[in-house]
Amino acid sequence: MAKFAEIKEFMLRQIESGAWPEHSRVPSENELAEQFSVSRMTARRALQELTEQSILYRTQGVGSFVAALKSQSSLLEIRNIADEVQSGGHAYSAKLLQLTELPCPTIVANALGLKRNEPVFFSLIVHFSDAQPLQLEARYVNPKQVPLYTKQDFQEITPHLYLSEIAPLTEAEHIVEAIWPDEFTCQHLALKKPEPCLRLTRRTFSRDGAVSLAYLTSPGSRYRLGGHLNFALPR
């Protein structure tokens, strides 16, 4: 392995393990060059590539820092649904409807890098805000990445939080669309009559490949997506 790649691997392990949390300062070019007995140019290449991948960010005259995790395909921040609910001053709860192993459907196999009918984990959960259904989560999980997924209590911990701990996310894809809910969705979201819903399809990755494919469906009257962008002004 090339020396710059070795430095990158070391830094990624530190970030994924939580040893270097978001916004913490990472070693400088000089410190990395000394630690790995390489030139400053080699250390600089490792830092530069991680910055280009949005894993680090640089502050002129201060140093390099661990970036906050955001999806690469959208402007949506990856957030835990329990945190979203509680940050609004509401009580969060969840109801587990299904947690099992299934033969992998073709569309899921293509998304997770599995073979058709190969085992895949599946969970179906309703997330509540103040006892009102807020989101129906249908999630497929790659057993090769998360072998103990079906052993968890997802009424105590959300799949997002568990997966973030076991297979730290490095990348995500989002598709947001408006849908008309079917009878099954209406039933579990306690909709007396169908109304437009927001569906977020999210595929997440760790360093070792695709981890999960989730379909997150919420009534349009109860949920919204938003974000905040910072733009660099030309100098």
Secondary structure, DSSP 8 states (H G I E B T S, - for coil): --HHHHHHHHHHHHHHHTSS-TT-B---HHHHHHHHT--HHHHHHHHHHHHHTTSEEEETTTEEEE---B-SSSS-B---HHHHHHHTT--EEEEEEEEEEEE--HHHHHHHT--TTSEEEEEEEEEEETTEEEEEEEEEE-TTT-TTGGGS-TTTS-HHHHHHHHS---EEEEEEEEE---HHHHHHTT-SS---EEEEEEEEEETTEEEEEEEEEEETTT-------------
